[in-house]
Amino acid sequence: MPKPRLNVLIVGAGLGGLSAAIATRLAGHEVLVLEQASTLSEVGAGIQIPPNSSRFLISWGLREAIDRVSVLPEAFRLRSYRDGNVLSEQPLVPLTEEVYGGPYWHCHRADFHKALVDKCYSIGVKICINSMVTKIDFEAPSVTLASGAVIGADLIIGADGLKSKCREELLGRLDPPQLTGDLAYRILIKVEEMRKHKDLEEFIRKPAINFWMGPQAHAVCYLLKGEGYYNIVLICPDNMPENINVMTADPSEIRQFFKSWDPRLQKMISLVSSVTKWRLQNSTEMASWTHPSGKFALLGDACHATLPYLAQGAAIAVEDGGVLGALLGKLEDRSQLPAVLKMYEGLRKNRTTSIVLGSTDQRDVFHMEDGEEQKRRDEVMLRDAVRPGFPNKWRDPVFREFMFAYDGAREVDFAWGKFKEKSERVFRAML
């Protein structure tokens, strides 16, 4: 018997929505993506792609496209803010390929997004821009656009990010993002300017993800492909005006804040000519991501926005898309769709909650004030007696395994097998 071919509508053409579109289309379904923006692009600078997401991307045939625009960092290096001395290091090459089956890439967000868009077009995913969703009928199901157009589907996926209209429709109330007390300065500096300073050569010659940890703040820096730009993110206490979430900033702000930090970091900051700051926000955990109709589910930041301290936000959105698509590929009858969506939520919710909480914990490690607790953290890192609870979560053998070894395809196979066994038992009991 041929498998059902669903019409799937995805709201949002971000990294999570496009990942879901690719996985769902490769599973044999028709996919339409609605994006409210007037262009298909990603805002921001660098992004990290850990092996738990890179394995999905490779399985979709994207290795060459992402390799072409990415750098393979050799390690995470966590440094003291005072002098930049390395307190803890976690090698990534060849570890992630040999142990976890996928590379740890970093690249420009726009390049990653373009690779996903190109893949969507190449396999027949339809994408419509200027398509703002204003209302969802969960029973039909259908969406109403700002233009008044109504678009129906067999399944609707809300992947419209932190400020999700789909989440608010599901909840039946407003649900604005929550303030976290932090902001991020996002910066690109020219590598040719860095090369004029010998003490910065290390950061170009040895590609790595470098962190400086200090009171109330941290910096994360890494090289982008082609050695044209160096990516810098500075996380600091939120000083933005109320109701403003993105704005340009005066570079003197960051020079003043980091004036007592590692002279090499200060030198990088001195090369900054323009900077944008972004308020860091998240959302309250939801009781459920799915609608009782069995025809709607949320995905990515729309249901589990996380802070950037583990660089896992985009990765777990890619995982969501991969797991959802794999489950839809198992579908044997349309009547199984509600069960599939419940399986999706069951497979994803606890994991994403753990990542969100782990990211918040890592913030506390990064931002320790001067004092005894910070000294103990540094001593533990320098001793490198790795164990569960180690303050560098990428070096914690249990948490790193939890992050990087996740095998969504295997989880789907196991969950589907249990579902089929239960269905068969029920069927036999009815005979």
Secondary structure, DSSP 4 states (H G I P E B T S, - for coil): -PPP--EEEEE--SHHHHHHHHHHHHTT-EEEEE--SSS----SSEEEE-HHHHHHHHHTT-HHHHHTTEE---EEEEEETTT--EEEEEE-TTHHHHHHSS--EEEEHHHHHHHHHHHHHHHT-EEESS--EEEEETTTTEEEETTS-EEE-SEEEE---TT-HHHHHHHTS--PPEEEEEEEEEEEEEHHHHTT-GGGHHHHHS--EEEEEETTEEEEEEEPGGGSEEEEEEEEE--PPTT--EEEE-HHHHHHHTTTS-HHHHHHHHT---EEEEEEEE-PPPS-SB-TTSSEEE-THHHH---GGGS-HHHHHHHHHHHHHHHHHH--SGGGHHHHHHHHHHHHHHHHHHHHHHHHHHHHHHTPPSSHHHHHHHHHHHHT---TT-SSTTT-HHHHHHHHS--HHHHHHHHHHHHHHHHHHHHHHH-
